[in-house]
Amino acid sequence: MRATAVRRTALAACAVSLTLLVTACGGSSDAEDGKNDKGGAANGAGSAPKTSAKALSAAELETASLKQGDVEGHKIAKTGPDDEMPEGGVTVDKEACLPVAHAMYGVAQKGSAATAKRKVVSEPKKADAKKSVEDLTDGAAEDVLKAAFDVTSTFIALHSYEGTAGPDTFAALKKAAGECAGGFTATIAGEPQKVVSLTEEKVTGGDESAAWTVTAMGDGDDRVPTKLVALRKEGTVATFYSVNLAAMAGESMKFPVPAEVVAAQAKKLG
């Protein structure tokens, strides 16, 4: 399998998935109560606040970040040094597309006051425990295998901004996604990856939110779908970049925006 950037992301996601699903996750196992989510705006239809926002501190962002137990059926852990991507580690062939590439890899925009990151992995669907392997037909066995790999890994980055920098950052990302809908090439740590298209998806939460299916070139003529979500609550901008292991492995399938994860994060942001 060719080591494109998106495939490398998939392999990292595989490692994260296996690790989180067989070991205890970092962070507290007690879910923290957040304020009730008030729905927010759909597809980024909200408006920027009329007053300047105060940037959350690093400690406040950590409190507002997801912890194990916050999303049923998912494993949650803090990111580590290997998950970090320096600002200079991502470049693009079209300058207008840089905010999209940065959002995909959790890179903060200029003016960010603090950052917190998480890895969230959905638990695979369980096979029918009443049936043994011998009882399964070839087709059923294939379905069980596909279900086992139908695992979505989501990388979340929370960045806080002072004043109107948060709304400005969100607006810049939406503008970039529109201008780069026809695709662009990103270079991640020296390795090029061609993004074929960005297609808008539906999502709600926060003061404003937006989502896209980001389709990239895989091996040969394969098209690999991933999901990108952006959500803003006052001066904090959260980005969610999701990959699905089955989709990455070349299965012809669609997977949804991680709505439960987005909703849980929106709730914790208030």
N, C-alpha and C positions, 0 to 999 in steps of 0.2 A: 504494500500500500504506500503510495507516494506521500511523503511527509510535508504536505501543505500546512499552512498555518491553521486552517480550520480543522484538519485531521488531527493536528497536534493538540488543539483544544479538545477534540473529542477523546483522545487518549487520556488527557489530563482528567477529563470528566469521568471517564471509565474508572481511573484510579481513585478519584474522589468518591465515586459511587460505591465501589467495592469497600473502600476504607470505612466510609460512614455507615454502610449497611451491616458491617460485621463488628464494629467497635463502638465504644461509647463516644458521643460527640463532645466537642469542647463547649464550655459555657455552662450556665446553670440549666438544670432540667425543669425548673419551675417557670411556667409561662407567666409573663408579667401582664398585668391588666393595663390596657391602653384606653384612651378615650374612644367613645363610639365614633365609628366612621360615618361621616355625614354624606356619603355618596360621592361627593366631588363632581368633577366635570368629565364628560365622556369625550374621548378622542381629542383631548387638549382644547376643549371648547371653553375652558375657564378664562378668567382675565387676571392680569397681574395685580397684586395688592396695591392700594393707593398710598399706603405708608411703607416706609422702609422696614425690612425685616432684620431682626437681630440674629447673627449667626450662632448656631448651636456650637458648644465646645466639643472637644473630642470625647469627654466623659458623657456629655448629654447625648451625643450620637450613639455611643455604645449602649446607653440605656434604651434608646429608641430603635436599636437594631434587633432583628429577629433572634430568638434563642430557641434551643431545643424545647419542643412542646408547643410552640406558637402556631404551628401549621400541622394539622393532623395528617398522618401518612407521609411525612417528610422528615428527613434527617437534616439538622442544621449545625454548622460549625463555623468558627472564625477562620478567615483565610490566613495563610502563612507567607513567609518571604518568597517562596517559589511562585506565588500567585500575583506578585506585584509586577506591574508594567510601568517603567518610567516614561515620562512624557515624551522624551526623545526616542523611545523605542517603537513608536508608531508613526509612520509617515504615509502619505497618500499621493497619488498622481494628480488628483484634483484638490486644490487647497480648500475649496468649499465643502469638501466631504470630511474634513478632519474631525469635526465634532461627532460625526457618526462613528468613525473608527475609534475615537477616544471613548465614547459611551460603550461600545462593544467590549472594550478591554478595561473599563473601570478607571480610566485616567481622568483626573480632576482638571477642570478648566482654570484658567488664570483667575486668581482672586479667591480660590477656595480656602476657607479658614480651618476646616477639619474634615477628616475622612474616617469612615468605618466600613468594613466589608464583611460579607458573609458568603458561604457556599451552602446551597440548599439542594437536596437530592430527593426526588420522589422515590418511595419504596415500590419495588416491582409488584405486579399483581401476582397473587398466590394461585398456584394450580390447584385443581380439585384434589384435596387430600384423600378422597375416597377411592381415587383411581390410581392404580400402579402404572409404572411405565409400560409394562407388558399389555395393559388394557387399552392403551392409547393407539389409535390408528395413526398412519403416517401423517395425515392431515392434522389430526388433533395434536400430535407431538410437535409438529411445526408451529401450530398456534401457541402452544405452551412456551416454546422457545422464544417466539416473537414477544410474547407477553413478558417474559423474563428480561428481555432487552428493551422493553418499552419504558425506559427510565429517563426522566428529564432532569438535567443538572442546571441550576440557575446560579449565576454569579451576580451578587448584589453589591453595588457601591453606593454609599450615602456620602454626599458632599454638601457641606454647609457654606453659605455665602452671606455676606453682609449687605445691607441696603437692598438695592434692586438687582444685585448681581445674580441672584437665584432665578428670578423671572427672565432676566436677560439670557442666562445660560440655557434655560429651557427653550426659549424662543429661538435661539441660535441653532439648537439641535433640530427642532422642527423644520426650520428653514433649510438646513443642510439636507435633511432626509428628503424633502421635496425636490430640491435641486439635484440630488444624486439618485433619484428613483431609477434611473437608467443604468446605474452601476458605476463602479470605480475600482481601482486596485489599491489595496493597502499593503504596506510592507511592515511586518511585525518582527522585530529583532532580526532584521536583515532578510526575512523570508517573505516573498510576495504572495498575496492571496487576492484573487479576483472576485469581487462581489458583482453578481449579475444584475440583481434588482432589489429594490425595497418596495414592499407593498403594505399599505396601511391596514392595520387590524383594529378591532374594537377593544377598548379597555376603559375602566372607570377608576376614580380614586383621587384623593388629594385635592388641591386647588385646581390643578389641571394635569392631564395625563395624555399620553399618546403611545402607540405601539405599531410595530412593523414586523413583517416576515422578511428577514434578510436572507436572500438566496445566494449562495457562493458556489464556485466551481469546485468539484471534487476530483476524483480520478476520472480520466478520460472525459466523457461528456456528461458525467453525473452532475446533478444539481443538488446541493445540500442545503436544506432549509434550517434556519435558526430563528430565534425570536428576540427582539429588542423592545424593551418597554422603558419609558421615562415617565416619572411622576414627580410633581413638585408640591411641597407643602411649605408655605411661607418661604423662608430662605433656604430650605433644604431640597436638593434635587437627588432623587434616587434613580439609578438605572439598573435594569435587570437584563442579563444576557443569557439566554437559555439554549441548550443543545439537547437533542434526544439521541440516545445511543443507537436505537434501531434505525433512525433516519440517517445518522452518521455512517452506519454500517452498510448503507446502500439500499435499505428497504424502501420500497415505494409507499410512503405513508405521510400523513399529515399529523402534526401534533399541535395542540392549542397553546395560546398564550397562558403562562402559569398564573391564572386568575386568582387562585387561592393564596398563592405566595404574595402577589401584588396587594391583595385585599388585607392580608395580615400585616404587611409592612405599612400600608396606608393607615391602618388602625393605630399602630404603635407611634406613628408620627403625629397623631392627634387629629 
